[in-house]
Amino acid sequence: MSTFAAIIIIVLAVLVDYFWLDYDKKRWGWMKKWSKRNKGLLFIGFIFATGLIYFGLSLSYFQ
């Protein structure tokens, strides 16, 4: 349950930053001309990489 909660918190933090906090597009402006498909692929890849890193760092606690 804690792994799932950590991934949800990370995903929500990125989505809040992208849709709500970055109103002047200074942090995410480099993706301005990307298609919705490419933006979705970036976020899915980010979520996947974050999950792998978190899982890899947590392996010692699972044993």
N, C-alpha and C positions, 0 to 999 in steps of 0.2 A: 504494500500500500504506500509506503514512503517513497519508493521509486516513482510510482505513478503520480503522486502528489508533487514531487520535485519537477517532473517533466511538465505537468500542467502549469505550475507556477512560472517556469521559464518561458513556455509558449505564451502564456497570458502577458508576461512582461514585454516580450517582443511585439506582440500584437497591439498592446496599449501604446507602446512607444511609436509604432508605425502609424496607427490610425488616430491617436489622440494627442500625444505630446509633441510630435514633430509637425506642428501646424505650418511652419515656414519651409519645410522640406530641405533643411540643411543637412541632416544626417542621412536621409534616405533619398535625396535628390539625384544621386547617381543612377538610380533605377527609373528615372522619370519616363524615359522613352521605351521601357520594356513592355512587352505584352503581359496580359494577366496570366497567361500560361507560364511564362518565364518567372514572373514574380512568385507564383504558386510553387514552382519547382525549387526556387531558392529557399522559400520558407520550409518546404517539406524536407529538403536536404539539411537545412539548419536544425530542424527538429530531430531528424535522424542522427546527425552527428552529435548533437547535444546528448541524446539518449545513450548513444554508444560510449561517449566519454564518461557520463555519469555511471553507467553500468560497469565500465572498466575500472573506475576508481572505487566502486563499491564491492568488487569481487571479494576482497578480503573479509568483508563483514558477512558474506553469505555462507562462509564455510563454518 
